[in-house]
Amino acid sequence: MRTLEILVVDDDDADALMIAEALENAERGATVNRVADGREALDYLRRTHPYESAQRPDLILLDLNMPRMDGRETLAAIKSDERLKAIPVVILTTSGAAPDIASSYQQRANAYVTKPFGLDEFEATVRTIDRFYGEIAKLPPGD
């Protein structure tokens, strides 16, 4: 079992807090960092100001609907960047719309998960993602 370094990209404070709590209270106790939009995510991933000392995440949980730079644009930027494209990206969003699902996979998302509404279901879903990437999946080496 491995402790994951996870970047949560979500503008909703309540959702981000629930994600962080579910991950930090899981068996492995993931290290969770959060940014509120795609521009911040790219700064974090590229280690530009103010994120020069940021750790490369093992996994990115990305919301689609955010201000400034949404998840669709962010996913496209991550997957077109040679230094970042191997990092698994799980879309974790409220949208269950078929066009969002299709376009996310076309942009090389590693998984698409619709956020459940109930707190217990939400936590269980986040822990399942953590368990899969922490115990089952083989992740690329970090830098």
C-alpha positions, 0 to 999 in steps of 0.5 A: 500500500502506498500513500498517494499525493493527490491534487484536487482541482475544484472551486467548490469549497464544500466538495473540496473539503469532503474530498480531502477528509475522505482521502486523509481519513482513508487507510493510507491517509493520502496527502491532499493539495487543492487548487480552485481552478485550472490556471492554479492547477497548471501553475501548481503542476508546472511549479510556477509562482507560488508553487515552486516547491509543490510535489508532483501529484500521483493523481489529479481529481479534476472538476469540470465546471470552474471559473477562469479555466474550466476542467475541460481546458485544464485536462487538454493542457495537462494531456498535451504537456510532455512533462504532465501527461502521464499523471492520471486524471480522474474527472470528478464532477456533478455533470453526468452529461454524455457530451462531457463524458465523451469529450473527457475521454477524448481528451485522455481522462483516465476515468470519469466519475459523477459526484454522488449527492449523499455524504456517505456515497460521496466519501465511499466514491472518493475512497474507492478512487483512492483504493484503486490508484493506491493499491491496484493501479501501477502509477508512473514514477514521479520526478 
